[in-house]
Amino acid sequence: MATGLFSSSSTRKHNGGSGETSIQDQLDEIRNDVGKLVALLADRGLAASEEAKARAQGARARAATDLEDLLASGEQMLSELRGRYADTERQLRTVVREHPVATLGTAAVIGLIAAAVLRR
């Protein structure tokens, strides 16, 4: 047997000196090596799982923050649009009150143009 990561000191002793090891001893060493390998894989799997979980939680937190920012931005844009609409409405009412005849003339011209376009 090779002396590697999972080889025990007893393997090195057996390889270095006293002759052949029994099959039972070799099986015990293989079982120990497999047990160490399983433990190592479990530790690495757990670490990878925890890392993936942390990444997912980070992505979720960023998405939630981005969504909140988007909603706040949308609400602000809607508020600005409502303000502009209200200002335009006030200006239109003021113009209609100050120039009622011009407003009727403009409405009549727009109506004639619309009728002419729709006839064609």
N, C-alpha and C positions, 0 to 999 in steps of 0.2 A: 504494500500500500504506500501511497505517496504521503509525504508530510506536508499537508496544506493547512488551510484555514480551519477545517473541521477535524483534523487529526489530533488525537489525544496524545499525551506524553507516553501512555502505555503502548501505543502503536510504535512510537519511535524506539522505545526500549526493545519491543519485540523484533523490530526490523534491524536494530543495531546489534543484537547480541545473541540471545539464547536459542535461536532456531525458529521453528515454525510455530504459529499460533493456532489454536484450535478454531474450528469453524464457529463454535459458539461465541468465542471471543471476538471473532471478526464480525459476526452478526450483531453482537452487542455494540461494537464500535460503529457499525453502519446505522444502527438504530439511534445511537447518540448523535451521529452526524446529521441524520435526517431530522431529528428533534431540534437540533440547533438551527438547521436550515429553515424549518417551519417557523420557529420563533423569530428568526431574522426576517423572513418574508412577512410575517404577521406585523412586526414592528414597522417595516417599511410601508406595508399596506395601510396601517393605521395612520402613519404620518402623511401619506398621500391623501387619504380620505379627509383628514383634518385640514390639510392645505386646500383641497378642493372645496370643502365646506366654507372655509374662511373667504376664499375667492368669490363663491356664490353669494355669501352674505354681503361682501363689499359691493358686488355688482348690484345686488338688490337695493342696498342703501343709496348707491349713486343714482339708480333708476328712480327711486322714490324722491330724492332731492331734485332731480331733473324734472320730474312730473310736477312737483310743487312749484318749481320756478316757471314752468310752462303755463300752469294754471294762473299763477299770479300775473304773468305777462299778458295772458289772454284777458283777464279781468281788467287790467289796466288799459289795454287797447279798447275794450268794450266801453269802459268809462269815458275815454277820450272821444270815441265815436258818438256816444250819446251827447256829450258836451257840444261837439261840433254840430250835430243835428239840431240841438236846442238853439244854438247861436244862429244857424241858418234860418230856422223857423222864425225867430225873433226879427231877423233882418227882413225876411220876406213880408211879414205882417207890417213892419214899419213902412216898407216901400208901397204896399197896397194901400195903406192908410194915407200916405202922403200923395200918391199919384193914382187915384182910382181909375181915371179915364185912360191913362196910359196902360194900366194893367189890363183893362178890358180890351183895349186895342191890341195889345200883345197876345192875349189869349185868343182873340178872333183870328189874328194872322197865323198863329200856330195851328189853330183848328183848320183853316183853309189849306195850309201846306200839308197837313196830315191827310185831309180829304183828297187832295190832288195826288198824293203819293199812293194812297190806297186804291184809287181808281185805275191806275196803270197796272 
